[in-house]
């Protein structure tokens, strides 16, 4: 029998890779892992964790403004960007240390450096060649920079966490969740924000009512959302500002430009071809339901596969691979009804099908929807409304989708995710007693549909 250095070798020490390595080692496997950057991956180092910390900071301004409505007299606050970034960096350093300790405590051998595949059982890390019975690819993705003149003047979401100072004016290119999240962050911290998106409406792929509700609320906060707007070039002005020239010939002057124009898998230079691993047109690794690639001994999880780009999904995919390889419990991850959140201002929570997806899938649906001002905003008289929506199959009465824009939407949606995953019907929601007074109770008090389709 061929002797390998490891039973499993993991390429990439992000959330999916670290979880897979730890669990495989604890199951008795000999495990090695390679990382050429920081431990923690996109989520911990340059994604969801630092982004949410900045989002919390941006919400403080609203809290200070609302305080007067509750009888508080608060002196005018001042914000210091370098302090926020330094505190954020300290927290990221702490979390990275935890990831390193988890690997060490699990007995995983760490190889620092960029790994590349030699064949289906061999990986090179620097000058070292390492063999493994199975290989797990968990290298994540990276932001895409548009190919336009002057693109070097802009920055990506990775770089946004390390800006030396807060821009006075910032133009954000893109209409996805990263773009709207950073629009809210920069706006909340005091910058003048213009968001440029080449299509007709932000957040493509989200429920139409969610898209409309968030657009309206972002506008109330002073964020200038311009659709059918795509940059053709960037030019540095004599005063240091940046002139953005759009494809329609119009221009916009700003102090900084952020690109949030999509992400691509980190597969370049990975040696996939040598190992017989097939990829999609965008470089994503092709996998089956068990996360197995076209090479039988090589698996891939997380953003590199371009399935559902969420940290908990990468972790669960990795757990399924470990169960399949080392626990004699072959299983595929169930990607249906994965709850998600967008930490926009206000935030979004969603689980299940959008109204459009439900109709396209052949469901006759009933739509339940409400809009209201959260109780928290009544005394400050803040003009911000929540939108809550249920998509219900008219025949089976199953709740196919739950969507919310508004205060605490991500926290509320976790519980909704359990209900949808369990197959709750509209009658289940109706029979559930609401917690009063909360926004969440609206999900169990909507009685009459506002529309029927299909």
C-alpha positions in Angstrom: 0.0 0.0 0.0 1.3 3.5 -0.9 2.5 5.5 2.1 1.5 9.1 2.1 2.7 11.9 4.3 -0.9 12.8 5.2 -4.3 11.3 5.0 -5.6 14.8 4.2 -3.8 17.9 3.0 -5.8 21.2 3.0 -4.9 24.1 0.8 -6.1 27.3 2.5 -6.6 28.2 6.1 -9.8 30.1 6.0 -13.0 29.1 7.8 -13.7 26.0 5.6 -10.2 24.8 5.4 -9.5 25.2 9.1 -12.7 23.4 10.1 -12.0 20.6 7.7 -8.5 20.2 8.9 -9.4 20.2 12.6 -12.3 17.8 12.3 -10.4 15.4 10.2 -7.5 15.4 12.6 -9.8 14.8 15.5 -11.3 11.9 13.6 -7.9 10.3 13.6 -6.5 11.4 10.3 -3.0 12.7 9.7 -3.6 16.3 8.5 -1.5 19.0 7.0 -2.5 22.5 5.9 -0.9 25.2 3.8 -1.5 28.9 3.9 0.4 31.7 2.2 -1.3 34.6 3.9 -3.0 35.1 7.3 -5.1 32.5 9.1 -8.8 33.0 9.0 -9.4 33.6 5.4 -11.7 36.2 3.8 -14.3 36.2 6.6 -12.0 36.8 9.5 -9.3 38.9 7.9 -10.9 40.9 5.2 -14.6 40.1 5.1 -17.6 39.6 7.4 -15.9 40.1 10.7 -14.1 43.5 10.1 -17.0 44.6 7.9 -19.5 44.1 10.7 -17.2 45.9 13.2 -17.1 48.9 10.8 -20.9 48.6 10.4 -21.4 48.8 14.1 -19.2 51.9 14.2 -21.3 53.5 11.4 -24.6 52.9 13.3 -23.3 54.9 16.3 -24.1 58.1 14.6 -27.8 57.1 14.3 -27.8 56.2 18.0 -26.4 59.6 19.0 -29.0 61.3 16.9 -31.8 59.3 18.4 -30.7 59.8 21.9 -32.5 63.2 22.2 -35.8 61.6 21.6 -35.3 59.5 24.8 -34.3 62.5 26.9 -30.6 62.3 26.6 -28.4 65.3 25.9 -25.3 64.0 24.2 -22.4 66.4 23.3 -21.5 66.5 19.6 -19.4 63.4 18.9 -16.2 63.3 16.9 -15.1 60.3 15.0 -11.5 59.1 14.5 -10.9 56.7 11.6 -7.4 55.6 12.7 -8.7 54.6 16.2 -11.4 52.5 14.6 -9.0 50.8 12.3 -6.4 50.1 15.0 -9.1 48.6 17.3 -10.4 46.5 14.4 -6.8 45.3 13.6 -6.3 44.3 17.2 -9.5 42.2 17.2 -8.5 40.5 13.8 -5.1 39.7 15.3 -6.8 38.1 18.3 -9.1 36.0 16.1 -6.2 34.9 13.8 -4.4 33.7 16.9 -7.4 31.6 17.9 -7.4 30.0 14.5 -3.7 29.1 14.8 -4.2 27.7 18.3 -7.2 25.6 17.1 -5.0 24.0 14.4 -2.1 23.4 16.8 -4.4 21.9 19.5 -5.9 19.6 17.0 -2.5 18.3 15.9 -2.6 19.7 12.4 0.8 20.4 10.8 1.0 23.8 9.3 3.0 24.6 6.1 3.5 28.3 5.6 3.6 29.1 1.9 1.7 29.0 -1.4 0.6 25.5 -2.3 0.3 24.2 -5.9 -0.9 20.8 -7.1 1.6 18.5 -8.8 -0.8 15.5 -9.3 -3.8 14.0 -7.6 -1.8 13.0 -4.5 1.0 15.6 -4.5 1.3 19.2 -3.4 4.3 21.5 -3.6 4.7 24.2 -0.9 7.8 26.2 -1.8 10.6 23.6 -2.4 8.9 20.9 -0.5 6.7 18.2 -2.1 4.1 16.7 0.1 1.9 13.6 -0.6 -1.6 13.0 0.7 -4.3 10.3 0.2 -6.8 13.1 -0.2 -6.6 16.9 -0.9 -9.0 19.6 0.1 -9.0 22.9 -1.8 -10.3 25.8 0.3 -8.5 28.8 -1.2 -11.5 31.2 -1.4 -11.7 34.1 -3.8 -10.6 37.7 -4.4 -12.2 41.0 -5.6 -12.3 41.8 -9.3 -10.9 45.2 -10.5 -12.5 46.4 -13.7 -10.2 46.7 -16.7 -10.5 50.5 -17.3 -7.9 53.3 -17.6 -7.0 54.6 -14.2 -8.2 51.5 -12.3 -5.1 51.8 -10.1 -6.6 54.9 -8.5 -9.4 52.8 -6.9 -9.4 50.3 -4.1 -11.2 47.1 -3.3 -13.1 45.8 -0.3 -9.8 44.1 0.9 -8.0 47.5 0.9 -10.9 49.4 2.4 -10.1 48.0 5.8 -6.6 49.6 5.7 -7.3 53.1 4.3 -5.1 55.7 6.1 -8.0 58.1 6.4 -11.8 58.2 5.8 -12.5 59.8 2.4 -14.6 62.9 2.5 -16.3 61.8 -0.7 -16.4 58.2 -2.1 -17.8 56.7 -5.2 -18.6 52.9 -4.9 -18.8 50.9 -8.1 -21.1 47.9 -7.9 -24.6 47.0 -6.8 -24.1 43.8 -4.8 -24.1 43.2 -1.1 -20.5 44.3 -0.6 -21.3 47.6 -2.4 -24.4 48.4 -0.4 -22.7 47.4 2.9 -19.8 49.8 2.3 -22.1 52.5 1.1 -23.8 52.3 4.5 -20.5 52.2 6.4 -18.9 55.2 4.7 -22.2 57.2 4.8 -22.7 56.4 8.5 -19.1 57.5 9.3 -19.7 60.8 7.6 -18.6 60.5 4.0 -20.6 61.7 1.0 -21.4 58.5 -0.9 -22.3 57.9 -4.5 -23.1 54.4 -5.6 -22.7 53.6 -9.3 -24.4 50.5 -10.7 -24.6 49.5 -14.4 -27.9 47.7 -14.1 -31.4 49.0 -13.4 -31.6 48.1 -9.7 -29.2 47.2 -6.9 -28.9 43.7 -5.3 -29.6 41.5 -8.3 -30.9 38.1 -7.2 -32.6 39.4 -4.1 -36.4 39.7 -3.8 -37.8 42.7 -5.7 -39.5 44.1 -2.6 -36.2 43.8 -0.7 -34.4 45.7 -3.5 -36.9 48.5 -3.6 -37.2 48.8 0.2 -33.4 49.1 0.7 -33.0 51.5 -2.1 -35.6 53.8 -0.6 -34.0 53.7 2.9 -30.5 54.2 1.6 -31.8 57.3 -0.3 -33.2 58.7 3.0 -29.8 58.5 4.5 -28.3 60.6 1.7 -26.7 57.9 -0.3 -26.8 58.8 -4.0 -27.6 55.6 -5.9 -27.2 56.0 -9.7 -28.3 53.1 -11.8 -27.4 52.5 -15.5 -24.1 54.1 -14.5 -20.8 52.4 -15.3 -17.3 53.9 -15.1 -15.3 54.2 -18.3 -12.1 55.7 -16.8 -10.6 57.4 -13.7 -8.3 60.4 -13.8 -6.4 62.1 -11.0 -7.1 65.8 -10.9 -4.5 68.5 -10.0 -6.1 69.0 -6.6 -5.8 65.3 -5.8 -9.4 64.4 -6.4 -10.5 61.7 -8.9 -12.6 62.4 -11.9 -14.9 59.4 -12.8 -16.0 59.5 -16.4 -19.0 57.3 -17.0 -19.7 55.4 -20.2 -22.5 57.9 -21.1 -20.0 60.7 -21.0 -21.0 62.2 -17.8 -18.5 62.8 -15.0 -18.3 62.7 -11.2 -15.7 64.2 -9.0 -14.8 62.3 -5.8 -11.9 61.8 -3.4 -11.9 58.0 -3.5 -13.3 55.1 -5.7 -14.1 51.7 -4.3 -14.5 48.7 -6.6 -17.2 46.2 -5.5 -17.6 44.7 -8.9 -17.6 41.0 -8.1 -15.2 38.3 -6.9 -13.4 35.4 -8.6 -12.0 32.1 -7.2 -8.3 32.0 -6.3 -7.4 29.2 -8.7 -4.8 30.9 -10.9 -1.4 29.1 -10.5 -2.9 26.4 -8.3 -1.9 23.6 -10.7 -5.4 22.3 -11.2 -4.8 21.2 -14.8 -1.9 19.0 -13.7 -4.1 17.2 -11.2 -7.0 16.8 -13.6 -9.3 19.2 -11.8 -11.8 20.8 -14.0 -13.0 24.4 -13.6 -16.0 26.6 -14.7 -15.6 29.5 -17.1 -14.9 31.8 -14.2 -12.2 29.7 -12.7 -14.4 28.1 -10.1 -13.6 24.4 -9.3 -16.3 22.0 -10.5 -17.6 19.7 -7.8 -20.3 17.2 -7.3 -22.9 17.1 -4.5 -20.2 15.7 -2.2 -17.7 18.5 -3.0 -15.6 16.0 -5.0 -13.8 17.4 -8.0 -13.2 15.6 -11.4 -10.1 14.1 -9.7 -11.4 11.5 -7.3 -9.0 12.2 -4.5 -9.4 16.0 -4.5 -12.3 17.9 -2.9 -13.1 21.6 -2.9 -15.3 23.7 -0.6 -16.2 27.4 0.0 -16.0 30.3 -2.4 -13.5 28.6 -4.7 -16.5 26.4 -5.9 -18.7 29.4 -6.4 -21.8 27.8 -5.0 -23.2 29.7 -2.0 -20.5 32.2 -0.9 -21.1 32.3 2.8 -18.7 31.3 5.6 -21.1 28.9 7.4 -21.7 27.2 4.1 -18.0 26.6 3.6 -17.7 25.2 7.1 -20.7 22.8 6.6 -19.3 21.7 3.2 -16.0 20.9 4.9 -17.8 19.0 7.7 -19.6 16.9 5.0 -16.3 16.1 3.4 -14.8 14.9 6.7 -17.9 12.8 7.4 -17.6 11.3 3.9 -13.8 10.5 4.1 -13.1 9.8 7.7 -16.3 8.9 9.6 -17.9 6.4 7.2 -21.0 8.7 6.8 -21.0 9.8 3.2 -23.2 12.9 2.9 -23.7 16.0 0.8 -24.4 19.4 2.2 -28.0 20.6 1.7 -27.7 24.0 0.1 -31.5 24.6 0.1 -33.0 27.3 2.3 -29.7 28.7 3.6 -30.4 31.9 5.6 -28.3 35.0 4.8 -27.9 38.6 5.8 -26.7 41.8 4.2 -25.3 44.2 6.8 -26.5 47.2 4.8 -28.0 50.3 6.6 -30.7 49.1 7.3 -29.8 45.4 7.2 -31.4 42.6 5.3 -32.3 39.1 6.3 -33.5 36.4 3.9 -34.2 32.7 3.7 -35.7 30.5 1.0 -37.2 31.6 -2.3 -37.8 35.1 -3.5 -41.2 35.8 -5.0 -39.8 35.7 -8.5 -38.0 32.4 -7.9 -41.1 30.7 -6.4 -43.2 31.7 -9.5 -40.5 30.6 -11.9 -40.3 27.2 -10.1 -44.0 26.7 -10.8 -45.5 27.6 -7.5 -48.8 29.4 -7.2 -48.0 31.8 -4.3 -49.6 34.1 -1.8 -47.6 37.1 -0.8 -47.9 38.5 2.7 -46.1 41.9 3.2 -46.0 44.7 5.7 -44.1 48.0 6.1 -43.9 49.9 9.4 -41.7 52.1 11.5 -40.0 50.1 14.3 -41.0 51.1 17.8 -37.4 52.2 18.6 -37.7 55.0 16.1 -41.0 56.5 17.2 -39.8 58.9 19.9 -36.7 60.0 17.9 -39.2 60.4 14.9 -36.6 58.7 12.6 -38.0 58.2 9.1 -36.9 54.6 8.6 -39.3 51.8 7.8 -39.0 48.0 8.0 -40.3 45.7 5.3 -41.3 42.1 6.1 -42.5 39.5 3.6 -43.6 35.9 3.4 -43.8 33.9 0.2 -46.3 31.1 0.7 -47.2 28.1 -1.6 -51.0 28.5 -2.1 -51.6 24.7 -2.3 -49.4 23.2 0.4 -49.3 26.4 2.5 -45.6 25.9 3.0 -43.7 29.1 3.7 -41.2 29.1 0.8 -39.4 32.4 1.6 -39.0 34.9 4.4 -37.5 38.4 3.7 -36.9 41.4 5.8 -35.3 44.9 5.5 -35.0 46.7 8.8 -33.7 46.9 12.3 -32.3 43.5 13.6 -33.2 41.7 10.4 -30.2 39.3 10.5 -30.9 38.3 14.1 -34.6 37.7 13.4 -33.8 35.8 10.3 -31.9 33.0 12.1 -35.1 31.8 13.7 -37.0 32.2 10.5 -34.4 30.0 8.9 -35.1 27.2 11.4 -38.8 27.5 10.6 -38.4 27.3 6.8 -35.9 24.5 7.0 -38.4 22.6 9.2 -41.1 23.0 6.6 -43.4 25.4 8.5 -46.7 26.3 6.9 -48.4 29.7 7.0 -50.8 28.1 9.6 -47.8 27.3 11.8 -46.8 30.9 11.7 -50.4 32.0 12.4 -50.6 29.6 15.4 -47.4 31.0 16.9 -47.8 33.6 19.6 -46.0 36.8 18.9 -43.5 38.4 21.3 -44.9 41.9 22.0 -43.8 44.6 21.4 -41.2 43.5 18.8 -40.7 43.9 15.1 -40.4 40.1 14.8 -44.0 39.5 15.9 -45.1 40.9 12.5 -44.0 37.7 10.9 -46.8 35.8 12.9 -49.5 38.4 12.6 -49.8 38.9 8.9 -53.2 37.4 8.1 -54.3 38.6 4.6 -52.3 38.2 1.5 -51.4 41.4 -0.5 -51.0 39.5 -3.8 -51.5 36.1 -5.4 -49.4 34.9 -8.4 -49.0 31.8 -10.5 
